[in-house]
Amino acid sequence: MISRLRKPRTWAWLIAICVLLAVGIAGLGGWLLRQQLAPLQSEPLVLENAARVQVEELQAGWFDTQVVLRLDWPLDTGRQLRVRLANDISHGPFPRDRLANFDLRPALLSDRVQLLDLQEQRGDQAQALPAQLSADLRLSLLGHLQADLQAATPKLPLGVWQLSSPGLQLRVDASTDSLDLQLEAGQLALLQGGAPLLRLTGVAQQVQLAGDTALALQGSVDELALWGQPLGQFSQQFSATGVSLAAVSQALAGQPQAWLSALPPDSRVQGSLLSLVNADGSSGLQLDKAVGAGPLKVQANLSKAMFLTALERNTALQQQGQGIARQQALKLYAMVSQPLLQTGLFLADEQGLALDLQIDAGVVRSNLPTRFVSQAP
């Protein structure tokens, strides 16, 4: 057998068979893909929020398929976004565009996506919105998805708000039981009526999921500003292992008994879910649970000095006078504090609001002299 493989003719036959097999799989993959896309040309796919996905153009090739997708996304009554995307899809097992870059890793397909146009529609009128979007997607034979997306938009409507970013980059590495998501943006801004409401500068965020039992969050924002006034620096360093994320969702949705299965003894939770710091103080949310039968400890604080100072420095408020600016800042602080105090979990003093809880076997206990029904001894 070994001697036969050494013959050039044998190798030539093996290579020819492999090439024919690869070509056949590419053609079959393209045919199966078009069988899924073709019905969307005549009957759009309607999502739960009434958004519609439709295929406008479909051009078939043996190794490639070109598709123009249209997404109609309702914003409110009589207003919607229309997005048109061009997709250049190469079929596996060795997509042609990957071979052009000497990438010999097998893949089910690869897709290069470009934004054709973005429009905001009001009845019969349409307004073109300046935006850029490109993406490179790769799906392996085993369902492993890799995506790299770049986008920029001066003002993207989101209901009564608008999202603005001169450029952001999103990377996704996902499989059936894991997710690694990374987001980077020089600036992200949320506008209301064209005026800045929330602005994030120097954004870096990573989210990692491993099945239903592990979560890791790591992020930072160089500057967070509210109503154009800088508040401070945001950071996040959090990890949870051995937990049941599905049970945590049920517990947060109002099923306290779900905490028992959400946090088994072998689970571990550690880190800051939110931390905001500036020269006037700090606010944050900290969660900790060691491995064992101990409770989950939850500590949170909202610094009154930090909140008031940031608002009083707001340009619009200062134009009304220092006294009025102080009064308005106190009113806004009271408006934010009231719903938190009504939960009975927070303690208010001159420093601000504080929360200190223990969650153990489905029982939530407060370590502060609050009105909460279950108190720690």
C-alpha positions as a Markdown table, in Angstrom:
| # | Residue | x | y | z |
|---|---|---|---|---|
| 1 | Met | 0.0 | 0.0 | 0.0 |
| 2 | Ile | 2.8 | 2.4 | 1.0 |
| 3 | Ser | 4.6 | 1.7 | -2.3 |
| 4 | Arg | 1.5 | 2.5 | -4.3 |
| 5 | Leu | 1.2 | 5.9 | -2.5 |
| 6 | Arg | 4.7 | 6.7 | -3.6 |
| 7 | Lys | 3.8 | 6.6 | -7.2 |
| 8 | Pro | 3.1 | 10.1 | -8.8 |
| 9 | Arg | 0.0 | 8.8 | -10.6 |
| 10 | Thr | -1.6 | 7.7 | -7.3 |
| 11 | Trp | -1.0 | 11.1 | -5.8 |
| 12 | Ala | -2.5 | 12.7 | -8.9 |
| 13 | Trp | -5.6 | 10.7 | -8.6 |
| 14 | Leu | -6.0 | 11.4 | -4.8 |
| 15 | Ile | -5.5 | 15.2 | -5.5 |
| 16 | Ala | -8.0 | 15.1 | -8.3 |
| 17 | Ile | -10.6 | 13.3 | -6.2 |
| 18 | Cys | -10.1 | 15.8 | -3.3 |
| 19 | Val | -10.5 | 18.7 | -5.7 |
| 20 | Leu | -13.7 | 17.2 | -7.2 |
| 21 | Leu | -15.1 | 16.6 | -3.8 |
| 22 | Ala | -14.4 | 20.1 | -2.6 |
| 23 | Val | -15.9 | 21.5 | -5.8 |
| 24 | Gly | -19.0 | 19.3 | -5.3 |
| 25 | Ile | -19.4 | 20.3 | -1.7 |
| 26 | Ala | -19.1 | 24.0 | -2.6 |
| 27 | Gly | -21.9 | 23.6 | -5.3 |
| 28 | Leu | -24.1 | 21.7 | -2.9 |
| 29 | Gly | -23.6 | 24.2 | -0.1 |
| 30 | Gly | -24.6 | 27.1 | -2.5 |
| 31 | Trp | -27.7 | 25.2 | -3.6 |
| 32 | Leu | -28.8 | 24.5 | 0.0 |
| 33 | Leu | -28.2 | 28.2 | 0.9 |
| 34 | Arg | -30.3 | 29.4 | -2.0 |
| 35 | Gln | -33.1 | 27.1 | -1.0 |
| 36 | Gln | -33.3 | 28.9 | 2.3 |
| 37 | Leu | -33.1 | 32.4 | 0.8 |
| 38 | Ala | -35.3 | 32.1 | -2.3 |
| 39 | Pro | -38.6 | 32.1 | -0.4 |
| 40 | Leu | -37.7 | 35.4 | 1.2 |
| 41 | Gln | -37.9 | 37.1 | -2.2 |
| 42 | Ser | -41.7 | 36.6 | -2.4 |
| 43 | Glu | -42.6 | 36.4 | 1.3 |
| 44 | Pro | -40.6 | 38.4 | 3.9 |
| 45 | Leu | -39.7 | 37.0 | 7.3 |
| 46 | Val | -41.6 | 38.8 | 10.0 |
| 47 | Leu | -40.0 | 39.0 | 13.4 |
| 48 | Glu | -41.6 | 39.3 | 16.8 |
| 49 | Asn | -41.3 | 43.1 | 16.9 |
| 50 | Ala | -42.9 | 43.4 | 13.4 |
| 51 | Ala | -39.5 | 43.9 | 11.7 |
| 52 | Arg | -39.3 | 42.4 | 8.2 |
| 53 | Val | -36.4 | 40.7 | 6.5 |
| 54 | Gln | -36.6 | 40.3 | 2.7 |
| 55 | Val | -34.3 | 39.3 | -0.1 |
| 56 | Glu | -34.2 | 41.9 | -2.9 |
| 57 | Glu | -31.7 | 40.3 | -5.2 |
| 58 | Leu | -30.2 | 36.8 | -5.4 |
| 59 | Gln | -27.5 | 35.8 | -7.9 |
| 60 | Ala | -26.4 | 32.2 | -7.9 |
| 61 | Gly | -22.9 | 31.0 | -8.6 |
| 62 | Trp | -21.1 | 27.6 | -8.1 |
| 63 | Phe | -18.6 | 29.0 | -5.6 |
| 64 | Asp | -20.3 | 32.3 | -4.6 |
| 65 | Thr | -23.8 | 33.7 | -3.9 |
| 66 | Gln | -24.6 | 37.4 | -4.0 |
| 67 | Val | -27.5 | 38.5 | -1.9 |
| 68 | Val | -29.1 | 41.9 | -1.2 |
| 69 | Leu | -31.0 | 41.8 | 2.1 |
| 70 | Arg | -33.5 | 44.5 | 3.2 |
| 71 | Leu | -34.5 | 45.0 | 6.8 |
| 72 | Asp | -37.5 | 47.2 | 7.7 |
| 73 | Trp | -37.3 | 48.0 | 11.4 |
| 74 | Pro | -40.3 | 49.9 | 13.0 |
| 75 | Leu | -39.3 | 52.7 | 15.4 |
| 76 | Asp | -42.8 | 54.0 | 16.3 |
| 77 | Thr | -46.1 | 54.7 | 14.7 |
| 78 | Gly | -45.5 | 55.8 | 11.1 |
| 79 | Arg | -41.7 | 55.7 | 11.3 |
| 80 | Gln | -39.2 | 52.9 | 10.5 |
| 81 | Leu | -35.7 | 52.3 | 9.5 |
| 82 | Arg | -34.8 | 50.6 | 6.2 |
| 83 | Val | -31.4 | 48.9 | 5.9 |
| 84 | Arg | -30.1 | 47.4 | 2.7 |
| 85 | Leu | -27.0 | 45.1 | 2.9 |
| 86 | Ala | -25.0 | 43.5 | 0.2 |
| 87 | Asn | -23.7 | 40.0 | 1.0 |
| 88 | Asp | -20.9 | 38.3 | -1.0 |
| 89 | Ile | -21.1 | 34.7 | 0.3 |
| 90 | Ser | -18.4 | 32.1 | -0.6 |
| 91 | His | -19.3 | 28.5 | -0.1 |
| 92 | Gly | -17.2 | 25.9 | 1.7 |
| 93 | Pro | -15.3 | 23.7 | 2.4 |
| 94 | Phe | -12.6 | 26.2 | 1.2 |
| 95 | Pro | -14.3 | 29.5 | 0.5 |
| 96 | Arg | -12.8 | 31.2 | -2.5 |
| 97 | Asp | -12.2 | 34.5 | -0.9 |
| 98 | Arg | -10.3 | 32.8 | 1.9 |
| 99 | Leu | -8.1 | 30.9 | -0.6 |
| 100 | Ala | -7.2 | 34.2 | -2.2 |
| 101 | Asn | -5.7 | 35.2 | 1.2 |
| 102 | Phe | -4.0 | 31.8 | 1.6 |
| 103 | Asp | -6.4 | 30.8 | 4.4 |
| 104 | Leu | -6.7 | 27.0 | 4.1 |
| 105 | Arg | -8.9 | 26.5 | 7.2 |
| 106 | Pro | -12.1 | 24.6 | 6.2 |
| 107 | Ala | -15.4 | 26.6 | 6.6 |
| 108 | Leu | -19.0 | 26.1 | 5.8 |
| 109 | Leu | -19.2 | 29.6 | 4.3 |
| 110 | Ser | -17.7 | 33.1 | 4.6 |
| 111 | Asp | -19.6 | 36.4 | 4.0 |
| 112 | Arg | -18.4 | 39.9 | 3.3 |
| 113 | Val | -21.1 | 42.4 | 4.2 |
| 114 | Gln | -21.4 | 46.0 | 3.0 |
| 115 | Leu | -24.0 | 48.6 | 3.8 |
| 116 | Leu | -25.7 | 49.8 | 0.7 |
| 117 | Asp | -28.0 | 52.5 | 2.2 |
| 118 | Leu | -29.8 | 53.4 | 5.4 |
| 119 | Gln | -33.1 | 55.3 | 5.4 |
| 120 | Glu | -35.5 | 56.7 | 7.9 |
| 121 | Gln | -39.1 | 56.5 | 6.5 |
| 122 | Arg | -42.0 | 58.5 | 7.6 |
| 123 | Gly | -45.1 | 57.4 | 5.6 |
| 124 | Asp | -44.2 | 57.9 | 1.9 |
| 125 | Gln | -41.2 | 60.1 | 2.6 |
| 126 | Ala | -37.7 | 58.7 | 3.0 |
| 127 | Gln | -34.6 | 60.4 | 4.3 |
| 128 | Ala | -31.1 | 58.9 | 3.6 |
| 129 | Leu | -29.0 | 58.7 | 6.8 |
| 130 | Pro | -25.2 | 58.8 | 6.5 |
| 131 | Ala | -23.7 | 55.6 | 7.9 |
| 132 | Gln | -20.9 | 53.1 | 7.2 |
| 133 | Leu | -20.9 | 49.4 | 7.9 |
| 134 | Ser | -18.8 | 46.5 | 6.8 |
| 135 | Ala | -18.4 | 43.0 | 8.3 |
| 136 | Asp | -16.5 | 39.8 | 7.7 |
| 137 | Leu | -18.1 | 36.6 | 8.9 |
| 138 | Arg | -16.9 | 33.1 | 8.8 |
| 139 | Leu | -18.9 | 30.0 | 9.8 |
| 140 | Ser | -16.9 | 26.7 | 10.3 |
| 141 | Leu | -18.2 | 23.2 | 9.5 |
| 142 | Leu | -18.8 | 22.7 | 13.3 |
| 143 | Gly | -20.9 | 25.8 | 13.8 |
| 144 | His | -18.1 | 28.1 | 15.1 |
| 145 | Leu | -18.8 | 31.7 | 14.1 |
| 146 | Gln | -16.3 | 34.5 | 13.8 |
| 147 | Ala | -17.3 | 38.0 | 12.9 |
| 148 | Asp | -15.5 | 41.3 | 12.6 |
| 149 | Leu | -17.7 | 44.4 | 12.2 |
| 150 | Gln | -16.8 | 48.1 | 11.7 |
| 151 | Ala | -19.5 | 50.7 | 11.8 |
| 152 | Ala | -19.9 | 54.5 | 11.9 |
| 153 | Thr | -23.0 | 56.6 | 12.1 |
| 154 | Pro | -23.5 | 60.3 | 13.0 |
| 155 | Lys | -27.1 | 59.9 | 14.1 |
| 156 | Leu | -29.0 | 56.6 | 14.2 |
| 157 | Pro | -32.6 | 56.9 | 15.3 |
| 158 | Leu | -33.6 | 54.6 | 18.2 |
| 159 | Gly | -37.2 | 55.6 | 19.1 |
| 160 | Val | -37.0 | 59.0 | 20.8 |
| 161 | Trp | -33.2 | 58.8 | 21.0 |
| 162 | Gln | -30.4 | 58.8 | 18.5 |
| 163 | Leu | -27.1 | 56.8 | 18.7 |
| 164 | Ser | -24.0 | 58.6 | 17.4 |
| 165 | Ser | -20.6 | 57.1 | 16.9 |
| 166 | Pro | -17.8 | 58.2 | 14.6 |
| 167 | Gly | -16.5 | 54.6 | 14.5 |
| 168 | Leu | -16.8 | 51.3 | 16.5 |
| 169 | Gln | -15.5 | 47.8 | 16.1 |
| 170 | Leu | -17.2 | 44.7 | 17.2 |
| 171 | Arg | -15.6 | 41.2 | 17.3 |
| 172 | Val | -17.5 | 38.0 | 18.0 |
| 173 | Asp | -16.2 | 34.5 | 18.5 |
| 174 | Ala | -19.1 | 32.1 | 19.2 |
| 175 | Ser | -19.8 | 28.4 | 19.3 |
| 176 | Thr | -22.7 | 26.3 | 20.5 |
| 177 | Asp | -21.5 | 26.6 | 24.2 |
| 178 | Ser | -19.4 | 29.8 | 24.3 |
| 179 | Leu | -19.3 | 33.4 | 23.4 |
| 180 | Asp | -16.5 | 36.0 | 23.3 |
| 181 | Leu | -17.6 | 39.5 | 22.4 |
| 182 | Gln | -15.3 | 42.5 | 22.2 |
| 183 | Leu | -16.4 | 46.1 | 21.5 |
| 184 | Glu | -14.2 | 49.1 | 21.0 |
| 185 | Ala | -15.3 | 52.7 | 20.2 |
| 186 | Gly | -13.6 | 56.0 | 20.4 |
| 187 | Gln | -16.9 | 57.6 | 21.3 |
| 188 | Leu | -20.5 | 56.6 | 21.8 |
| 189 | Ala | -23.2 | 59.2 | 22.4 |
| 190 | Leu | -27.0 | 58.9 | 23.1 |
| 191 | Leu | -28.8 | 62.0 | 21.9 |
| 192 | Gln | -32.3 | 63.2 | 22.7 |
| 193 | Gly | -33.8 | 65.7 | 20.3 |
| 194 | Gly | -30.3 | 66.2 | 18.9 |
| 195 | Ala | -29.0 | 67.3 | 22.3 |
| 196 | Pro | -26.3 | 65.1 | 24.1 |
| 197 | Leu | -27.9 | 63.0 | 26.9 |
| 198 | Leu | -25.1 | 60.4 | 27.5 |
| 199 | Arg | -21.6 | 60.3 | 26.1 |
| 200 | Leu | -19.0 | 57.6 | 26.5 |
| 201 | Thr | -15.4 | 58.2 | 25.4 |
| 202 | Gly | -12.7 | 55.6 | 25.0 |
| 203 | Val | -15.0 | 52.5 | 25.3 |
| 204 | Ala | -13.5 | 49.0 | 25.6 |
| 205 | Gln | -15.8 | 46.1 | 26.6 |
| 206 | Gln | -15.4 | 42.3 | 26.6 |
| 207 | Val | -18.1 | 39.8 | 27.4 |
| 208 | Gln | -17.3 | 36.1 | 27.8 |
| 209 | Leu | -19.8 | 33.3 | 28.3 |
| 210 | Ala | -19.1 | 29.6 | 28.8 |
| 211 | Gly | -22.3 | 27.6 | 28.6 |
| 212 | Asp | -24.8 | 28.5 | 31.4 |
| 213 | Thr | -22.2 | 28.4 | 34.2 |
| 214 | Ala | -19.6 | 31.0 | 33.6 |
| 215 | Leu | -19.6 | 34.7 | 32.9 |
| 216 | Ala | -16.8 | 37.3 | 32.7 |
| 217 | Leu | -17.2 | 41.0 | 32.1 |
| 218 | Gln | -14.3 | 43.4 | 31.7 |
| 219 | Gly | -14.7 | 47.0 | 30.5 |
| 220 | Ser | -13.6 | 50.6 | 30.8 |
| 221 | Val | -14.7 | 54.0 | 29.7 |
| 222 | Asp | -12.2 | 56.9 | 29.8 |
| 223 | Glu | -14.9 | 59.4 | 30.4 |
| 224 | Leu | -18.7 | 59.2 | 31.0 |
| 225 | Ala | -20.7 | 62.4 | 30.5 |
| 226 | Leu | -24.3 | 63.1 | 31.3 |
| 227 | Trp | -26.0 | 66.1 | 29.6 |
| 228 | Gly | -22.6 | 67.2 | 28.4 |
| 229 | Gln | -21.1 | 67.2 | 31.9 |
| 230 | Pro | -18.2 | 64.7 | 32.6 |
| 231 | Leu | -19.1 | 62.4 | 35.5 |
| 232 | Gly | -16.0 | 60.3 | 35.7 |
| 233 | Gln | -14.3 | 57.1 | 34.6 |
| 234 | Phe | -16.2 | 53.9 | 34.3 |
| 235 | Ser | -14.7 | 50.4 | 34.9 |
| 236 | Gln | -15.9 | 46.8 | 35.2 |
| 237 | Gln | -14.1 | 43.7 | 36.4 |
| 238 | Phe | -16.5 | 40.8 | 37.1 |
| 239 | Ser | -16.5 | 37.0 | 36.9 |
| 240 | Ala | -18.9 | 34.3 | 37.9 |
| 241 | Thr | -18.3 | 30.5 | 37.7 |
| 242 | Gly | -20.4 | 27.5 | 38.6 |
| 243 | Val | -23.6 | 29.6 | 38.5 |
| 244 | Ser | -26.8 | 29.0 | 36.6 |
| 245 | Leu | -27.4 | 32.1 | 34.5 |
| 246 | Ala | -30.9 | 30.9 | 33.6 |
| 247 | Ala | -31.8 | 30.6 | 37.3 |
| 248 | Val | -30.3 | 34.0 | 38.0 |
| 249 | Ser | -32.6 | 35.5 | 35.3 |
| 250 | Gln | -35.6 | 33.8 | 36.9 |
| 251 | Ala | -34.6 | 35.1 | 40.4 |
| 252 | Leu | -34.2 | 38.7 | 39.1 |
| 253 | Ala | -37.6 | 38.4 | 37.4 |
| 254 | Gly | -39.2 | 37.9 | 40.8 |
| 255 | Gln | -38.7 | 34.2 | 41.7 |
| 256 | Pro | -36.6 | 34.3 | 44.9 |
| 257 | Gln | -36.6 | 30.5 | 45.2 |
| 258 | Ala | -34.5 | 30.4 | 42.0 |
| 259 | Trp | -31.5 | 31.7 | 44.0 |
| 260 | Leu | -31.1 | 28.2 | 45.5 |
| 261 | Ser | -30.3 | 26.6 | 42.1 |
| 262 | Ala | -28.7 | 29.8 | 40.7 |
| 263 | Leu | -25.9 | 29.8 | 43.3 |
| 264 | Pro | -24.9 | 26.2 | 44.2 |
| 265 | Pro | -22.1 | 25.7 | 46.8 |
| 266 | Asp | -19.4 | 25.2 | 44.2 |
| 267 | Ser | -20.2 | 28.6 | 42.5 |
| 268 | Arg | -17.9 | 31.6 | 42.9 |
| 269 | Val | -18.8 | 35.3 | 42.2 |
| 270 | Gln | -16.3 | 38.1 | 42.4 |
| 271 | Gly | -15.8 | 41.6 | 41.2 |
| 272 | Ser | -17.2 | 45.0 | 40.4 |
| 273 | Leu | -20.2 | 45.0 | 38.1 |
| 274 | Leu | -20.1 | 48.8 | 37.9 |
| 275 | Ser | -17.7 | 51.4 | 39.2 |
| 276 | Leu | -17.8 | 55.1 | 38.5 |
| 277 | Val | -15.1 | 57.3 | 40.0 |
| 278 | Asn | -14.1 | 61.0 | 39.8 |
| 279 | Ala | -12.5 | 63.6 | 42.1 |
| 280 | Asp | -15.7 | 64.1 | 44.1 |
| 281 | Gly | -16.5 | 60.5 | 45.0 |
| 282 | Ser | -17.3 | 57.1 | 43.7 |
| 283 | Ser | -20.4 | 55.0 | 43.0 |
| 284 | Gly | -20.6 | 51.3 | 42.3 |
| 285 | Leu | -22.0 | 47.8 | 42.6 |
| 286 | Gln | -19.9 | 45.0 | 44.0 |
| 287 | Leu | -20.8 | 41.3 | 44.2 |
| 288 | Asp | -18.9 | 38.5 | 46.0 |
| 289 | Lys | -19.4 | 34.9 | 46.9 |
| 290 | Ala | -16.6 | 32.5 | 47.8 |
| 291 | Val | -16.8 | 28.8 | 46.9 |
| 292 | Gly | -18.8 | 27.0 | 49.6 |
| 293 | Ala | -22.1 | 27.4 | 51.3 |
| 294 | Gly | -21.7 | 31.1 | 52.0 |
| 295 | Pro | -24.1 | 33.7 | 50.8 |
| 296 | Leu | -23.8 | 36.1 | 47.9 |
| 297 | Lys | -22.9 | 39.6 | 49.2 |
| 298 | Val | -24.2 | 42.5 | 47.3 |
| 299 | Gln | -22.9 | 46.1 | 48.0 |
| 300 | Ala | -23.9 | 49.2 | 46.2 |
| 301 | Asn | -23.6 | 52.9 | 46.7 |
| 302 | Leu | -24.6 | 56.1 | 45.0 |
| 303 | Ser | -22.5 | 59.1 | 46.1 |
| 304 | Lys | -24.6 | 62.2 | 46.7 |
| 305 | Ala | -21.6 | 64.5 | 46.4 |
| 306 | Met | -20.5 | 63.0 | 43.1 |
| 307 | Phe | -24.0 | 63.3 | 41.7 |
| 308 | Leu | -24.7 | 66.8 | 42.8 |
| 309 | Thr | -21.3 | 68.2 | 41.8 |
| 310 | Ala | -21.6 | 66.8 | 38.3 |
| 311 | Leu | -25.1 | 68.3 | 37.8 |
| 312 | Glu | -24.3 | 71.7 | 39.3 |
| 313 | Arg | -21.4 | 72.1 | 36.8 |
| 314 | Asn | -23.8 | 71.6 | 33.9 |
| 315 | Thr | -23.6 | 74.6 | 31.6 |
| 316 | Ala | -27.3 | 74.9 | 31.1 |
| 317 | Leu | -28.0 | 74.9 | 34.8 |
| 318 | Gln | -25.2 | 77.3 | 35.7 |
| 319 | Gln | -26.7 | 79.9 | 33.2 |
| 320 | Gln | -29.7 | 80.0 | 35.5 |
| 321 | Gly | -27.6 | 81.0 | 38.5 |
| 322 | Gln | -25.7 | 79.1 | 41.1 |
| 323 | Gly | -28.7 | 78.8 | 43.5 |
| 324 | Ile | -31.1 | 77.6 | 40.9 |
| 325 | Ala | -28.5 | 75.1 | 39.7 |
| 326 | Arg | -28.2 | 73.7 | 43.2 |
| 327 | Gln | -32.0 | 73.4 | 43.5 |
| 328 | Gln | -32.4 | 71.6 | 40.2 |
| 329 | Ala | -29.5 | 69.2 | 41.1 |
| 330 | Leu | -31.2 | 68.4 | 44.4 |
| 331 | Lys | -34.5 | 67.7 | 42.5 |
| 332 | Leu | -32.9 | 65.4 | 40.1 |
| 333 | Tyr | -31.1 | 63.6 | 42.8 |
| 334 | Ala | -34.4 | 63.1 | 44.7 |
| 335 | Met | -36.0 | 61.9 | 41.5 |
| 336 | Val | -33.3 | 59.2 | 41.0 |
| 337 | Ser | -33.2 | 58.3 | 44.7 |
| 338 | Gln | -36.9 | 57.9 | 45.3 |
| 339 | Pro | -37.6 | 54.7 | 43.4 |
| 340 | Leu | -34.5 | 53.1 | 44.9 |
| 341 | Leu | -35.6 | 54.0 | 48.5 |
| 342 | Gln | -39.1 | 52.7 | 47.8 |
| 343 | Thr | -37.7 | 49.2 | 47.4 |
| 344 | Gly | -36.8 | 49.3 | 51.1 |
| 345 | Leu | -33.3 | 48.0 | 50.4 |
| 346 | Phe | -31.4 | 51.3 | 50.4 |
| 347 | Leu | -30.3 | 53.4 | 53.3 |
| 348 | Ala | -30.0 | 57.2 | 52.7 |
| 349 | Asp | -27.8 | 59.6 | 54.6 |
| 350 | Glu | -25.7 | 62.6 | 53.8 |
| 351 | Gln | -23.1 | 60.5 | 51.9 |
| 352 | Gly | -25.8 | 59.2 | 49.5 |
| 353 | Leu | -27.5 | 55.8 | 49.2 |
| 354 | Ala | -26.1 | 52.5 | 50.3 |
| 355 | Leu | -27.2 | 48.9 | 49.9 |
| 356 | Asp | -25.8 | 45.8 | 51.7 |
| 357 | Leu | -27.5 | 42.5 | 51.1 |
| 358 | Gln | -26.9 | 38.8 | 51.6 |
| 359 | Ile | -28.6 | 36.2 | 49.4 |
| 360 | Asp | -28.5 | 32.7 | 50.8 |
| 361 | Ala | -30.7 | 29.7 | 49.9 |
| 362 | Gly | -33.4 | 31.8 | 48.4 |
| 363 | Val | -33.6 | 34.2 | 51.4 |
| 364 | Val | -32.6 | 37.9 | 50.9 |
| 365 | Arg | -31.4 | 39.6 | 54.0 |
| 366 | Ser | -30.4 | 43.3 | 54.5 |
| 367 | Asn | -27.4 | 44.2 | 56.6 |
| 368 | Leu | -28.6 | 47.8 | 57.0 |
| 369 | Pro | -31.3 | 49.3 | 59.2 |
| 370 | Thr | -33.7 | 49.6 | 56.3 |
| 371 | Arg | -37.4 | 48.8 | 56.0 |
| 372 | Phe | -36.7 | 45.5 | 54.1 |
| 373 | Val | -38.8 | 42.7 | 55.4 |
| 374 | Ser | -36.0 | 40.2 | 56.0 |
| 375 | Gln | -33.2 | 41.6 | 58.2 |
| 376 | Ala | -29.9 | 40.0 | 59.0 |
| 377 | Pro | -29.4 | 39.1 | 62.7 |
